[in-house]
Amino acid sequence: MKATRRHFLVTAGAAAAAAASVSAVAATPCGASGLPAKWDEAFDVVIVGSGFAGMSAAATALHEGASVTVLEKMPTWGGNSAIAGGGFAAWTDSLKLREKYGMGKDSEEQHRMDTLKGGDFFNMPELVDVLVKNAPAAMDWMLKEGGLKLNKGIGRVGGHTAYRDHMATGERYLLALESIAKKNGFKGVRTNCKVVRLWKDEKSGRFVGVEVKTGGKTINIRANRGIVLGAGGYARDVKFRMSQVPFLTEAYNSTNQPSATAETLMMAQAAGASTLHLAFIQLFPTADAKTGSIDRPALFPIQFPGFGAVYVDKNGKRFVSELGRRDVVSQAETKTGGKCTWCVFNAQVYSKLTDKAEMDKFVATGRLKTGKTLDELAAAMQVPAAALKATIAEHNGFVRDGKDPKFGKPISKAMAQMTEGPYYAVSQWPSVHHCQGGVRINPKAQMIDIFGNVMPGLYAAGEFVGGVHGDNRLGGNAIADCIVFGRVAGKNAASKA
Ligand SMILES: Cc1cc2nc3c(=O)[nH]c(=O)nc-3n(C[C@H](O)[C@H](O)[C@H](O)COP(=O)(O)OP(=O)(O)OC[C@H]3O[C@@H](n4cnc5c(N)ncnc54)[C@H](O)[C@@H]3O)c2cc1C
């Protein structure tokens, strides 16, 4: 089947049915009843999940000469990755984009320090090292081998001190990964295949296969070399997230697909996996205030501040540094006292990354408010015009002076003073977004058990893993994380050793 955006997206009904049934996952420790009487199928590498982590593991394992199967519980493949905004943080790339756009300096060490600081040093430094060292190569791999096309420009997003945000869409990265996999004989993701048990050979201590529910049947698939768990996060699992963070009730919207539930994580725990940081659950500060989702305009408040966009509250006043970390911005928004807050910009800002046609499109749908003047924009936003004009005038002064005494935002030369209409505003509000916690791995992506030992045969990557991002994940670092560690997991799982 040809992969299209529709192909990835799940309808709420089908999705809910497939994502539910936590009880369908084996609660008994795997192996308690021994191995299955027979194996229905066998592959060198069995991959659970078809997002960035699973697909990069598949492409890599196939390249290593392994036979591979990718199992996906949902009726369509791609998970959260299919709807990802597409920011990918890499401090360099073979296209030399940062240099091409004249966006200053960057380095592996700078990316490393930003990631550690952004996570308040809760991160496992050895995993951060793998991420920042290998992010450029992962990007180049998709550009060269997968035919990936990037958007115009290179961005700087909250918590990063450099312009390193490469932009495409989640769908484009997935198709690039699929295309690399196909070069090595990939036959496609197997949808409606839910892994419900990990089989462990008690004699050797090795994980050797999975039990799968598919089409009303149960089958057992042997993994001759390794199993990769790329099963994603649990932001849509209200019960599980509340068990970690009680205030994250269903009153909070989520940006995630219905597939983002915790039963596979619990299956890994039941098999003895160590987990960490499960309570570090990120709110995305600029989701659509009505739906909680991340549509294209919800990315403008993430991408445009590097070029001078300003956030205001319902009183037309700034309330935070627009380049603040996601947790800081989300908290500041909540403290403004009520929905919603806004990101304000004009052509001097958006033209660095996109064009008027895109603005017109979202003005037509009503998602963007606009006005020829700030007075007109304020009326459309229903905020006090005098306050909005004073805010923009003050911010223009900060940009001119190179200093933001109000919120300490680092001002760069790329930031514009907004002096010409038309002006635009997009509404924004926090929504449950990313799980920084998950299973514990080592830098080889091998899973670690509760006693600190490697779990032979088991590998994990992506949002299923904890410890890479500490208590707060920086924008663009998740896609890089999934693809970097997916590659590591795929390579090691395919190894005959
Ligand atoms: C709307 C949105 C926008 C985002 N934008 C960005 C961005 O611009 N930059 C960035 O860095 N990050 C972004 N992120 C975060 C990033 O996209 C995710 O962290 C990433 O997609 C996770 O990939 P993954 O492969 O780990 O999991 P997923 O893509 O969620 O894939 C996991 C898959 O595993 C399947 N699965 C789970 N359990 C089983 C089982 N037992 N059997 C079979 N299948 C199973 C699931 O159904 C799912 O399809 C965004 C996230 C969202 C939701």
The ligand as a Tripos MOL2 file, in Angstrom:
@<TRIPOS>MOLECULE
LIG
   53    58     1     0     0
SMALL
NO_CHARGES

@<TRIPOS>ATOM
      1 C1          2.0120   16.2880   17.4920 C.3       1 LIG1
      2 C2          3.4480   16.0180   17.8330 C.ar      1 LIG1
      3 C3          4.4490   16.8330   17.2990 C.ar      1 LIG1
      4 C4          5.7810   16.5890   17.6050 C.ar      1 LIG1
      5 N1          6.7440   17.3650   17.0410 N.ar      1 LIG1
      6 C5          8.0440   17.1020   17.3170 C.ar      1 LIG1
      7 C6          9.0760   17.8700   16.6860 C.ar      1 LIG1
      8 O1          8.8390   18.7330   15.8600 O.2       1 LIG1
      9 N2         10.3740   17.5820   17.0480 N.ar      1 LIG1
     10 C7         10.6900   16.6210   17.9490 C.ar      1 LIG1
     11 O2         11.8790   16.4080   18.2210 O.2       1 LIG1
     12 N3          9.7270   15.8680   18.5140 N.ar      1 LIG1
     13 C8          8.4220   16.0830   18.2260 C.ar      1 LIG1
     14 N4          7.4510   15.3190   18.8140 N.ar      1 LIG1
     15 C9          7.8640   14.1650   19.6260 C.3       1 LIG1
     16 C10         8.2490   12.9930   18.7270 C.3       1 LIG1
     17 O3          7.5230   13.0510   17.5290 O.3       1 LIG1
     18 C11         7.9870   11.6560   19.4230 C.3       1 LIG1
     19 O4          8.7450   11.6160   20.5960 O.3       1 LIG1
     20 C12         8.3360   10.5050   18.4870 C.3       1 LIG1
     21 O5          7.5060   10.5120   17.3520 O.3       1 LIG1
     22 C13         8.2090    9.1630   19.1890 C.3       1 LIG1
     23 O6          8.5890    8.1810   18.2550 O.3       1 LIG1
     24 P1          8.6060    6.6650   18.7060 P.3       1 LIG1
     25 O7          9.0360    5.8790   17.5470 O.co2     1 LIG1
     26 O8          9.3580    6.5300   19.9710 O.co2     1 LIG1
     27 O9          7.0780    6.3780   19.0800 O.3       1 LIG1
     28 P2          5.7860    6.4440   18.1430 P.3       1 LIG1
     29 O10         6.0130    7.2250   16.9240 O.co2     1 LIG1
     30 O11         4.6350    6.8340   19.0090 O.co2     1 LIG1
     31 O12         5.6160    4.9300   17.6830 O.3       1 LIG1
     32 C14         5.3530    3.9100   18.6160 C.3       1 LIG1
     33 C15         4.4580    2.8870   17.9530 C.3       1 LIG1
     34 O13         4.4650    1.6860   18.7290 O.3       1 LIG1
     35 C16         3.1810    1.1080   18.6240 C.3       1 LIG1
     36 N5          3.0280    0.1450   19.7370 N.ar      1 LIG1
     37 C17         3.0280    0.4140   21.0630 C.ar      1 LIG1
     38 N6          2.8880   -0.7250   21.7610 N.ar      1 LIG1
     39 C18         2.8130   -1.7340   20.8580 C.ar      1 LIG1
     40 C19         2.6400   -3.1440   20.9720 C.ar      1 LIG1
     41 N7          2.5440   -3.7450   22.1610 N.pl3     1 LIG1
     42 N8          2.5890   -3.8770   19.8430 N.ar      1 LIG1
     43 C20         2.6980   -3.2840   18.6190 C.ar      1 LIG1
     44 N9          2.8300   -1.9440   18.4490 N.ar      1 LIG1
     45 C21         2.8940   -1.1840   19.5600 C.ar      1 LIG1
     46 C22         2.2710    2.3080   18.7210 C.3       1 LIG1
     47 O14         0.9780    2.0330   18.2440 O.3       1 LIG1
     48 C23         3.0130    3.3370   17.8690 C.3       1 LIG1
     49 O15         2.5860    3.3080   16.5280 O.3       1 LIG1
     50 C24         6.1200   15.5310   18.5020 C.ar      1 LIG1
     51 C25         5.1150   14.7260   19.0320 C.ar      1 LIG1
     52 C26         3.7880   14.9560   18.6980 C.ar      1 LIG1
     53 C27         2.7190   14.0740   19.2820 C.3       1 LIG1
@<TRIPOS>BOND
     1     1     2 1
     2     2     3 ar
     3     2    52 ar
     4     3     4 ar
     5     4     5 ar
     6     4    50 ar
     7     5     6 ar
     8     6     7 ar
     9     6    13 1
    10     7     8 2
    11     7     9 ar
    12     9    10 ar
    13    10    11 2
    14    10    12 ar
    15    12    13 ar
    16    13    14 ar
    17    14    15 1
    18    14    50 ar
    19    15    16 1
    20    16    17 1
    21    16    18 1
    22    18    19 1
    23    18    20 1
    24    20    21 1
    25    20    22 1
    26    22    23 1
    27    23    24 1
    28    24    25 2
    29    24    26 1
    30    24    27 1
    31    27    28 1
    32    28    29 2
    33    28    30 1
    34    28    31 1
    35    31    32 1
    36    32    33 1
    37    33    34 1
    38    33    48 1
    39    34    35 1
    40    35    36 1
    41    35    46 1
    42    36    37 ar
    43    36    45 ar
    44    37    38 ar
    45    38    39 ar
    46    39    40 ar
    47    39    45 ar
    48    40    41 1
    49    40    42 ar
    50    42    43 ar
    51    43    44 ar
    52    44    45 ar
    53    46    47 1
    54    46    48 1
    55    48    49 1
    56    50    51 ar
    57    51    52 ar
    58    52    53 1
@<TRIPOS>SUBSTRUCTURE
     1 LIG1         1 GROUP 0 **** ****
